Amino acid sequence: MPTTLEYRDGDERAPGMFFLREALDCENLGVTVVDVDPNWTGMDHDHAADDHEEVYVLVGGGAVLTVEGDHYPMKEGTAVRVEPGATRQLVAGDDGATLVVAGAP
């Protein structure tokens, strides 16, 4: 049987960042919705320790994803895969941004 929820009912670990793994009972997949204000800046991080790759999909607004110092402008519909050991940082555009981030080992 599928598990459903409104993403804003997920675990809001930071303003605008809703973690859905536990709420959806996922066993092998992490899902986060990032729904943030204009010019929001996420933390610089990697997932080397847990061998966790991620795919960022921009569904609204605009953003720039910086991976290992290289900037990847994102418009609606853009998807970017980031390998586990690469450092990444997300910055929302002037209109804010809504992204779905999926990750798994």
N, CA and C of each residue as an Amber inpcrd file, in Angstrom:
protein
   315
   0.8330000  -1.1750000   0.0000000   0.0000000   0.0000000   0.0000000
   0.8840000   1.2470000   0.0000000   0.6430000   2.2310000  -0.8530000
   1.4470000   3.4570000  -0.8950000   1.3000000   4.2720000   0.3870000
   2.3300000   5.0380000   0.6840000   2.2990000   5.9890000   1.7920000
   2.2390000   7.3790000   1.1820000   1.3320000   8.2110000   1.6680000
   1.1960000   9.5610000   1.1230000   1.2600000  10.5860000   2.2450000
   1.7050000  11.7930000   1.8930000   1.6370000  12.9090000   2.8130000
   1.8690000  14.1930000   2.0530000   1.4850000  15.3010000   2.6280000
   1.7660000  16.6360000   2.1320000   3.1920000  16.9370000   2.5730000
   4.0590000  17.3540000   1.6870000   5.4750000  17.4780000   2.0580000
   5.7080000  18.3850000   3.2490000   4.8810000  19.3910000   3.4430000
   5.0530000  20.2870000   4.5950000   4.7630000  19.5830000   5.9260000
   4.1940000  18.3870000   5.8660000   3.9760000  17.5880000   7.0730000
   5.1810000  16.6990000   7.3840000   6.2140000  16.7660000   6.5570000
   7.4470000  16.0240000   6.8140000   8.2290000  16.6660000   7.9470000
   9.4170000  16.1590000   8.1920000  10.2810000  16.6360000   9.2710000
  11.0230000  17.8840000   8.7910000  10.6050000  19.0790000   9.2480000
  11.2550000  20.3230000   8.8300000  12.5070000  20.5100000   9.6840000
  13.6580000  20.1190000   9.1230000  14.9170000  20.1460000   9.8740000
  15.6010000  21.4940000   9.8550000  15.2380000  22.3240000   8.9060000
  15.7030000  23.7060000   8.8090000  14.5760000  24.4560000   8.1000000
  14.5110000  25.7710000   8.2510000  13.4300000  26.4970000   7.5870000
  13.3780000  26.2040000   6.0840000  12.2390000  25.6780000   5.6330000
  12.0460000  25.3880000   4.2210000  12.6010000  24.0650000   3.7410000
  13.2020000  23.2570000   4.6310000  13.7680000  21.9540000   4.2390000
  12.9810000  20.8320000   4.9240000  12.2260000  20.0940000   4.1280000
  11.3390000  19.0680000   4.6390000  11.8780000  17.6880000   4.2770000
  12.3150000  16.9360000   5.2760000  12.8360000  15.5910000   5.0790000
  11.6680000  14.6100000   5.1530000  11.5640000  13.7350000   4.1450000
  10.3890000  12.8710000   4.0200000  10.6880000  11.3900000   4.2060000
  11.9350000  11.0110000   4.3610000  12.3020000   9.5900000   4.4340000
  11.4790000   8.8500000   5.4870000  11.5240000   9.3140000   6.7140000
  10.8280000   8.6170000   7.8040000   9.3200000   8.7020000   7.6500000
   8.8160000   9.8820000   7.2950000   7.3710000  10.0650000   7.1670000
   6.7730000   9.1610000   6.0820000   7.5610000   8.8620000   5.0460000
   7.0900000   7.9900000   3.9640000   7.5200000   6.5350000   4.1610000
   8.1880000   6.2310000   5.2690000   8.6690000   4.8770000   5.5630000
   9.6200000   4.3470000   4.4910000  10.4710000   5.2290000   3.9380000
  11.4480000   4.8020000   2.9310000  12.5500000   3.9900000   3.6080000
  12.9610000   2.9130000   2.9720000  14.0260000   2.0720000   3.5130000
  15.3800000   2.3910000   2.9040000  15.4160000   2.7660000   1.6230000
  16.6860000   2.9530000   0.9310000  16.8030000   4.2820000   0.1960000
  15.8550000   5.1600000   0.3750000  15.8190000   6.3950000  -0.3990000
  15.5300000   7.5670000   0.5240000  16.3250000   8.6090000   0.3940000
  16.0430000   9.8540000   1.0870000  15.3860000  10.8180000   0.1250000
  14.3760000  11.5270000   0.5910000  13.6830000  12.5240000  -0.2250000
  13.5250000  13.7750000   0.6230000  13.9450000  14.8990000   0.0670000
  13.8300000  16.1860000   0.7460000  13.1990000  17.1730000  -0.2230000
  12.2800000  17.9790000   0.2740000  11.7640000  19.1030000  -0.4970000
  12.3780000  20.3540000   0.0960000  13.0070000  21.1400000  -0.7590000
  13.6000000  22.4190000  -0.3690000  12.7140000  23.4970000  -0.9750000
  12.0140000  24.2400000  -0.1390000  11.0750000  25.2780000  -0.5770000
  11.4650000  26.5510000   0.1670000  12.3350000  27.3630000  -0.4480000
  13.0070000  28.4350000   0.2790000  12.8070000  29.8130000  -0.3520000
  13.0740000  30.8130000   0.4710000  12.9270000  32.2110000   0.0970000
  14.0210000  32.6480000  -0.8710000  13.8120000  33.8070000  -1.5060000
  14.8330000  34.3480000  -2.4060000  16.1980000  34.4640000  -1.7400000
  17.2120000  34.0820000  -2.5040000  18.6250000  34.2190000  -2.1200000
  19.0270000  33.4120000  -0.8840000  18.2280000  32.4320000  -0.4990000
  18.5790000  31.5080000   0.5810000  19.8510000  30.7660000   0.2130000
  20.7130000  30.5030000   1.1810000  21.9460000  29.7740000   0.9500000
  21.9910000  28.5490000   1.8500000  22.1590000  27.3860000   1.2430000
  22.2830000  26.1400000   1.9950000  23.7150000  25.9280000   2.4540000
  23.8810000  24.9320000   3.3060000  25.2300000  24.6660000   3.8270000
  26.0760000  23.9300000   2.7860000  27.3560000  24.1890000   2.8370000
  28.3390000  23.4980000   2.0050000  28.5800000  22.1290000   2.6530000
  28.3590000  21.0390000   1.9030000  28.4700000  19.7050000   2.5050000
  28.7420000  18.6450000   1.4500000  29.0660000  17.4440000   1.9140000
  29.1690000  16.2700000   1.0460000  28.5560000  15.0880000   1.7850000
  28.5170000  13.9450000   1.1040000  27.9720000  12.7230000   1.6960000
  28.9600000  11.5680000   1.5420000  30.2440000  11.8950000   1.5980000
  31.2820000  10.8680000   1.4310000  31.1930000   9.7940000   2.5090000
  30.9210000  10.1900000   3.7340000  30.9200000   9.2330000   4.8550000
  29.8390000   8.1690000   4.7130000  28.7130000   8.5260000   4.0920000
  27.6340000   7.5510000   3.9580000  27.4280000   7.0810000   2.5150000
  28.3530000   7.4470000   1.6060000  28.3020000   7.0180000   0.2080000
  26.9300000   7.2890000  -0.4190000  26.4570000   8.5230000  -0.2380000
  25.1010000   8.9230000  -0.5850000  25.1410000   9.8760000  -1.7790000
  24.7070000   9.4120000  -2.9620000  24.6080000  10.3160000  -4.0970000
  23.2570000  11.0170000  -4.0470000  23.1680000  12.1980000  -4.6620000
  21.9270000  12.9540000  -4.6660000  21.6060000  13.4630000  -6.0590000
  20.3020000  13.6070000  -6.3220000  19.8140000  14.2520000  -7.5330000
  18.9360000  15.4130000  -7.0940000  19.2600000  16.6040000  -7.5780000
  18.5120000  17.8220000  -7.3010000  17.6540000  18.1270000  -8.5250000
  16.3410000  18.3050000  -8.3430000  15.4340000  18.6440000  -9.4360000
  14.7220000  19.9420000  -9.0690000  14.9340000  20.9740000  -9.8690000
  14.2920000  22.2610000  -9.6150000  12.8910000  22.2400000 -10.2140000
  11.8770000  22.4500000  -9.3660000  10.4920000  22.4310000  -9.8360000
   9.8490000  23.8180000  -9.8170000  10.5200000  24.8040000  -9.2400000
   9.9980000  26.1620000  -9.2350000  11.0740000  27.1600000  -8.8780000
  10.9900000  28.3510000  -9.4440000  11.9690000  29.3960000  -9.1570000
  13.2690000  29.1740000  -9.8990000  14.3570000  29.5550000  -9.2540000
  15.6780000  29.4020000  -9.8450000  16.7000000  29.1650000  -8.7480000
  17.8450000  28.6170000  -9.1260000  18.8840000  28.3260000  -8.1460000
  20.2110000  28.1280000  -8.8550000  21.2720000  28.1600000  -8.0640000
  22.6000000  27.7840000  -8.5420000  23.1130000  26.7230000  -7.5810000
  23.5130000  25.5920000  -8.1270000  24.1330000  24.5350000  -7.3410000
  25.6290000  24.5850000  -7.6210000  26.4190000  24.7610000  -6.5720000
  27.8710000  24.7720000  -6.7240000  28.3920000  23.4140000  -6.2900000
  29.1180000  22.7640000  -7.1890000  29.6810000  21.4370000  -6.9300000
  31.1840000  21.5150000  -7.1670000  31.9490000  21.2510000  -6.0990000
  33.4120000  21.2880000  -6.1850000  33.9050000  22.6010000  -6.7900000
  33.2320000  23.7140000  -6.4450000  33.6470000  25.0360000  -6.9130000
  33.1020000  25.4330000  -8.2730000  32.4730000  24.5100000  -9.0050000
  31.8710000  24.8310000 -10.3030000  30.3960000  25.1600000 -10.1050000
  29.9240000  26.2200000 -10.7650000  28.5560000  26.7010000 -10.6060000
  27.6630000  26.1430000 -11.7070000  26.5040000  25.6010000 -11.3060000
  25.5260000  25.0340000 -12.2340000  24.2020000  25.7650000 -12.0570000
  23.9450000  26.7750000 -12.9180000  22.6600000  27.4750000 -12.8440000
  21.5220000  26.5020000 -13.1620000  20.4540000  26.6070000 -12.3810000
  19.3130000  25.7170000 -12.5690000  18.0690000  26.5490000 -12.8680000
  17.3370000  26.1150000 -13.8760000  16.0330000  26.7020000 -14.1640000
  15.0010000  25.5890000 -13.9720000  13.7430000  25.9570000 -13.9880000
  12.6890000  24.9720000 -13.7880000  12.8760000  23.7830000 -14.7260000
  12.8780000  22.5930000 -14.1490000  13.0310000  21.3650000 -14.9340000
  14.4490000  20.8210000 -14.9610000  15.4300000  21.5870000 -14.4820000
  16.8090000  21.1240000 -14.4770000  17.0160000  20.0740000 -13.3850000
  17.7450000  19.0080000 -13.7290000  18.1330000  17.9770000 -12.7650000
  19.6470000  17.8600000 -12.7680000  20.2400000  17.7500000 -11.5710000
  21.6920000  17.6160000 -11.4410000  21.9850000  16.4770000 -10.4740000
  22.8190000  15.5240000 -10.9040000  23.2750000  14.4420000 -10.0370000
  24.6220000  14.8250000  -9.4490000  24.7940000  14.5670000  -8.1330000
  26.0430000  14.8710000  -7.4530000  26.5450000  13.6000000  -6.7830000
  27.8090000  13.2480000  -7.0730000  28.3930000  12.0330000  -6.4800000
  28.6330000  12.2370000  -4.9900000  28.7380000  11.1640000  -4.2210000
  28.8150000  11.2610000  -2.7630000  29.9350000  12.1480000  -2.2280000
  31.1430000  12.0570000  -2.7520000  32.2830000  12.7720000  -2.1910000
  32.4170000  14.2140000  -2.6140000  31.5860000  14.6660000  -3.5370000
  31.6880000  16.0360000  -4.0370000  31.0120000  17.0100000  -3.0740000
  31.6960000  18.1090000  -2.7730000  31.0680000  19.1360000  -1.9500000
  30.0630000  19.8960000  -2.7960000  28.9650000  20.2730000  -2.1480000
  27.8960000  20.9590000  -2.8620000  27.2830000  22.0240000  -1.9770000
  26.7630000  23.0670000  -2.6220000  26.0560000  24.1280000  -1.9150000
  25.0080000  24.6990000  -2.8560000  23.8170000  24.8880000  -2.3400000
  22.6910000  25.3830000  -3.1150000  22.3780000  26.8150000  -2.7020000
  22.1540000  27.6800000  -3.6980000  21.7330000  29.0540000  -3.4460000
  20.4920000  29.3200000  -4.2860000  19.4130000  29.7630000  -3.6220000
  18.1770000  30.0840000  -4.3310000  18.3410000  31.3840000  -5.1090000
  17.5670000  31.5020000  -6.1790000  17.5900000  32.7000000  -6.9960000
  16.7620000  33.8170000  -6.3970000  16.6110000  34.8900000  -7.1690000
  15.8910000  36.0810000  -6.7140000  14.4070000  35.8380000  -6.4550000
  13.8460000  34.7650000  -7.0140000  12.4390000  34.4400000  -6.8090000
  12.2450000  33.2880000  -5.8330000  13.3020000  32.8660000  -5.1610000
  13.2200000  31.6910000  -4.3030000  13.3790000  30.4190000  -5.1360000
  13.1920000  29.2770000  -4.4960000  13.3630000  28.0190000  -5.2160000
  12.5850000  26.9090000  -4.5180000  12.0830000  25.9930000  -5.3320000
  11.4930000  24.7600000  -4.8230000  12.1650000  23.6130000  -5.5660000
  12.7910000  22.7200000  -4.7940000  13.4840000  21.5730000  -5.3730000
  13.0510000  20.3050000  -4.6810000  13.1410000  19.2110000  -5.4120000
  13.0300000  17.8860000  -4.8240000  14.4270000  17.2820000  -4.9010000
  14.9180000  16.8130000  -3.7580000  16.2410000  16.1980000  -3.6920000
  16.0470000  14.7450000  -3.3000000  16.5360000  13.8410000  -4.1400000
  16.4560000  12.4080000  -3.8540000  17.8690000  11.8750000  -3.7130000
  18.0710000  11.0080000  -2.7280000  19.3900000  10.4650000  -2.5120000
  19.3290000   9.0500000  -1.9740000  20.3680000   8.3110000  -2.2800000
  20.4620000   6.9210000  -1.8160000  21.9100000   6.4730000  -1.8690000
  22.2230000   5.4900000  -1.0200000  23.5880000   4.9230000  -1.1120000
  23.7360000   4.0810000  -2.3630000
